[in-house]
Amino acid sequence: MDPHLALVAQAWTAVLTAGDGAMLAYRVARQLHQLDGVPTSRYVDLYVPAALRPRNIPAARMHRFDAGTPTRCHRLPTAPLALTVVDLPRQLPPALATRIVADAVRTRRVDLPSLERELENARGRKNVDRARHAVRFADPRLESILEDELFAVVLPTGIEVIPQYEVFVDGRFVARVDLGIPELRLALEADGYATHALRPGFERDCKRAALLQLGGWSSLGFTALQIRQRPDWVRAVICRRVSQRRRELGLPST
């Protein structure tokens, strides 16, 4: 079965068993809201009003909390998006949580005043300081979570990269690359499937790649799967290509 359909089926079973007033929360809510970058969970988390006393549900975790009026995702009662965004940093590592919050704000899924209201409502709940930190330090200028994850992969190498570097050739703008190494005329790209798979994105990428090559630039592209599941391999490929570019350009090795 398709993983998304399996999730929906499992979620339906959980909310129907829990009864009226229950709603989906945390990571399963994130999947239904289609927030990027959140790890999946083998549990279905539910917000359950204090007055409700459902029996135990297999593979489900119940949290006593009156979350207000739910949003409907696939007709399933789901915690509102702003609440879901604030909840996730309470469970996730700080750096990842901050990227997720920033991406939600950048894509205008939520705004900062909505998140501040949810933080006020969450006062006194466990790990709320983590959520407050993520909202405070989220940078909505971030282009995507995946680009930031690629930057984190490169960071330990000591290679100096510039996020969202604008490439000019003979005074004319050619492209803006995810991560640029100007000295080597080398671009590192985080290639998310949703952005690049459709025809307009494919056509744009081909034209952009041709202009970069004509300008003497080389590029490396990495998929979400590679960045998230094979970071050591991605790092090794980048280091090897950096060494090659230094030889190609007659620069001393570092």
C-alpha positions as CSV (number, residue, x, y, z in Angstrom):
1,M,0.0,0.0,0.0
2,D,1.1,3.6,-0.7
3,P,2.7,4.9,2.6
4,H,0.5,8.0,2.5
5,L,-2.7,6.0,2.1
6,A,-1.5,3.6,4.9
7,L,-1.0,6.7,7.1
8,V,-4.5,8.0,6.4
9,A,-6.0,4.6,7.1
10,Q,-4.2,4.3,10.4
11,A,-5.1,7.8,11.4
12,W,-8.8,7.2,10.6
13,T,-8.8,4.1,12.8
14,A,-7.2,6.1,15.7
15,V,-9.6,9.1,15.6
16,L,-12.7,7.0,15.2
17,T,-11.7,4.8,18.1
18,A,-10.8,7.7,20.3
19,G,-14.2,9.4,19.7
20,D,-15.5,13.0,19.2
21,G,-13.1,15.7,20.2
22,A,-9.9,13.8,19.4
23,M,-7.6,15.2,16.7
24,L,-4.3,14.2,15.1
25,A,-1.2,15.9,16.4
26,Y,2.6,16.1,16.2
27,R,4.4,14.3,13.4
28,V,1.3,12.7,11.8
29,A,-0.3,16.1,11.7
30,R,2.8,17.4,10.0
31,Q,2.5,14.7,7.3
32,L,-1.1,15.6,6.7
33,H,-0.2,19.4,6.6
34,Q,2.6,18.4,4.2
35,L,5.4,20.2,6.2
36,D,8.8,19.4,4.8
37,G,11.7,17.9,6.7
38,V,10.0,16.2,9.6
39,P,10.9,12.6,10.3
40,T,8.1,10.1,10.2
41,S,6.8,8.4,13.3
42,R,5.6,4.8,13.8
43,Y,2.9,6.2,16.2
44,V,-0.2,8.2,15.6
45,D,-0.4,11.0,18.1
46,L,-3.7,12.3,19.2
47,Y,-4.9,15.3,21.2
48,V,-7.7,14.2,23.4
49,P,-9.9,16.5,25.6
50,A,-9.7,15.8,29.3
51,A,-13.3,14.8,29.5
52,L,-12.8,12.0,26.9
53,R,-11.7,8.6,28.2
54,P,-11.0,6.4,25.2
55,R,-9.6,2.9,25.5
56,N,-6.0,2.2,24.5
57,I,-5.5,2.2,20.7
58,P,-2.7,0.2,19.1
59,A,0.2,2.2,17.7
60,A,-1.4,5.4,19.0
61,R,-0.3,7.9,21.8
62,M,-2.9,10.1,23.5
63,H,-2.1,13.5,24.9
64,R,-4.5,15.3,27.2
65,F,-4.9,18.8,25.7
66,D,-7.8,20.9,24.5
67,A,-6.5,22.1,21.2
68,G,-9.6,23.9,20.1
69,T,-11.2,23.5,16.7
70,P,-9.4,21.1,14.4
71,T,-8.5,21.6,10.8
72,R,-9.7,19.0,8.3
73,C,-6.9,17.3,6.3
74,H,-8.2,14.4,4.1
75,R,-11.3,14.9,6.2
76,L,-9.4,13.9,9.2
77,P,-9.6,16.1,12.3
78,T,-6.1,17.5,12.6
79,A,-4.4,20.0,14.9
80,P,-4.3,23.5,13.3
81,L,-1.2,24.2,11.3
82,A,0.2,26.9,13.6
83,L,-0.2,24.6,16.6
84,T,1.5,21.8,14.7
85,V,4.4,24.0,13.7
86,V,4.9,25.1,17.4
87,D,4.5,21.5,18.7
88,L,7.2,20.0,16.5
89,P,10.2,21.8,18.0
90,R,9.1,20.4,21.4
91,Q,10.0,16.9,20.0
92,L,12.8,17.5,17.5
93,P,16.4,18.6,17.6
94,P,16.8,22.4,17.8
95,A,18.5,22.9,14.4
96,L,16.0,20.8,12.5
97,A,13.0,22.4,14.3
98,T,14.3,25.9,13.5
99,R,14.6,25.0,9.8
100,I,11.0,23.6,9.7
101,V,9.6,26.7,11.4
102,A,11.5,29.0,8.9
103,D,10.3,27.0,5.9
104,A,6.7,27.2,7.1
105,V,7.0,31.0,7.5
106,R,8.9,31.5,4.2
107,T,6.2,29.6,2.2
108,R,3.5,31.7,4.0
109,R,1.9,28.6,5.4
110,V,1.8,30.5,8.7
111,D,2.9,33.9,10.0
112,L,4.9,34.8,13.0
113,P,2.0,36.5,14.9
114,S,0.0,33.2,14.7
115,L,3.0,31.3,16.0
116,E,3.4,33.8,18.9
117,R,-0.2,33.3,19.8
118,E,0.2,29.5,19.9
119,L,3.4,29.9,22.1
120,E,1.3,32.0,24.5
121,N,-1.3,29.2,24.6
122,A,1.4,26.6,25.1
123,R,2.9,28.4,28.2
124,G,3.6,25.8,30.9
125,R,3.7,22.8,28.6
126,K,6.7,20.5,28.4
127,N,9.6,21.7,26.3
128,V,7.8,24.9,25.2
129,D,11.2,26.7,25.5
130,R,12.4,24.7,22.6
131,A,9.5,25.9,20.5
132,R,10.1,29.5,21.6
133,H,13.8,29.2,20.5
134,A,12.9,27.8,17.1
135,V,10.4,30.6,16.4
136,R,12.8,33.2,17.6
137,F,15.7,32.1,15.5
138,A,13.8,30.9,12.4
139,D,15.0,32.8,9.3
140,P,12.3,33.1,6.7
141,R,14.9,34.1,4.1
142,L,15.9,30.5,3.9
143,E,15.1,29.2,0.5
144,S,14.3,25.6,1.6
145,I,15.0,23.1,4.3
146,L,16.9,20.9,1.9
147,E,19.4,23.7,1.0
148,D,20.1,24.3,4.7
149,E,20.6,20.6,5.3
150,L,23.1,20.5,2.4
151,F,24.9,23.5,4.0
152,A,25.1,21.5,7.3
153,V,26.6,18.6,5.4
154,V,29.4,20.8,3.9
155,L,30.1,22.7,7.1
156,P,32.4,20.1,8.8
157,T,34.7,20.1,5.8
158,G,35.9,23.6,6.3
159,I,35.1,24.4,2.6
160,E,33.8,28.0,2.4
161,V,30.5,28.2,0.7
162,I,28.1,31.1,0.1
163,P,24.4,30.3,0.3
164,Q,22.2,31.7,-2.5
165,Y,25.3,33.0,-4.4
166,E,24.5,35.1,-7.5
167,V,26.7,34.2,-10.5
168,F,27.6,37.0,-12.9
169,V,29.5,36.5,-16.2
170,D,30.8,39.5,-18.1
171,G,28.7,41.7,-15.8
172,R,25.5,39.9,-16.6
173,F,23.4,37.9,-14.1
174,V,23.4,34.2,-15.0
175,A,22.0,32.3,-12.0
176,R,21.6,32.1,-8.3
177,V,23.0,28.8,-7.0
178,D,22.1,27.2,-3.7
179,L,25.7,27.1,-2.4
180,G,28.5,28.8,-4.3
181,I,32.3,28.4,-4.1
182,P,33.3,31.5,-6.2
183,E,37.1,30.8,-6.1
184,L,36.5,27.4,-7.8
185,R,33.5,28.5,-9.8
186,L,31.7,25.5,-8.3
187,A,28.0,25.4,-7.5
188,L,26.4,22.9,-5.1
189,E,22.7,22.3,-5.6
190,A,20.0,20.7,-3.4
191,D,17.6,19.2,-5.9
192,G,14.2,18.6,-4.4
193,Y,12.0,16.3,-6.6
194,A,8.9,18.5,-6.2
195,T,10.7,21.6,-7.5
196,H,12.6,20.1,-10.4
197,A,10.6,17.2,-11.6
198,L,7.9,19.0,-13.5
199,R,8.5,20.3,-17.1
200,P,8.8,24.0,-16.3
201,G,11.4,23.3,-13.6
202,F,13.2,20.9,-15.8
203,E,13.4,23.3,-18.7
204,R,14.6,26.1,-16.5
205,D,17.3,23.9,-14.9
206,C,18.6,22.8,-18.3
207,K,18.9,26.4,-19.5
208,R,20.5,27.5,-16.2
209,A,23.0,24.6,-16.3
210,A,24.1,25.6,-19.9
211,L,24.6,29.2,-19.0
212,L,26.7,28.2,-15.9
213,Q,28.9,26.0,-18.1
214,L,29.4,28.7,-20.7
215,G,30.5,31.0,-17.8
216,G,33.1,28.5,-16.7
217,W,31.2,27.1,-13.8
218,S,30.8,23.5,-12.7
219,S,28.0,22.2,-10.6
220,L,27.1,19.2,-8.4
221,G,23.5,18.3,-7.6
222,F,22.3,16.1,-4.7
223,T,18.8,14.7,-4.0
224,A,16.9,14.9,-0.7
225,L,17.5,11.1,-0.2
226,Q,21.2,11.5,-0.7
227,I,21.5,14.5,1.6
228,R,19.4,13.1,4.4
229,Q,20.4,9.4,4.3
230,R,23.9,9.4,2.8
231,P,25.5,12.7,4.2
232,D,29.0,11.1,4.5
233,W,28.9,10.1,0.8
234,V,27.7,13.6,-0.2
235,R,30.5,15.2,1.8
236,A,33.1,12.9,0.3
237,V,31.9,13.6,-3.3
238,I,32.1,17.4,-2.6
239,C,35.6,17.1,-1.2
240,R,36.8,15.1,-4.2
241,R,35.3,17.5,-6.7
242,V,36.8,20.5,-4.9
243,S,40.3,18.9,-5.2
244,Q,39.6,18.2,-8.9
245,R,38.6,21.8,-9.5
246,R,41.7,23.1,-7.9
247,R,43.8,21.0,-10.2
248,E,41.7,22.1,-13.2
249,L,42.2,25.8,-12.4
250,G,45.8,25.4,-11.4
251,L,45.2,26.4,-7.8
252,P,47.3,25.1,-4.9
253,S,45.7,22.3,-2.9
254,T,44.8,23.2,0.7
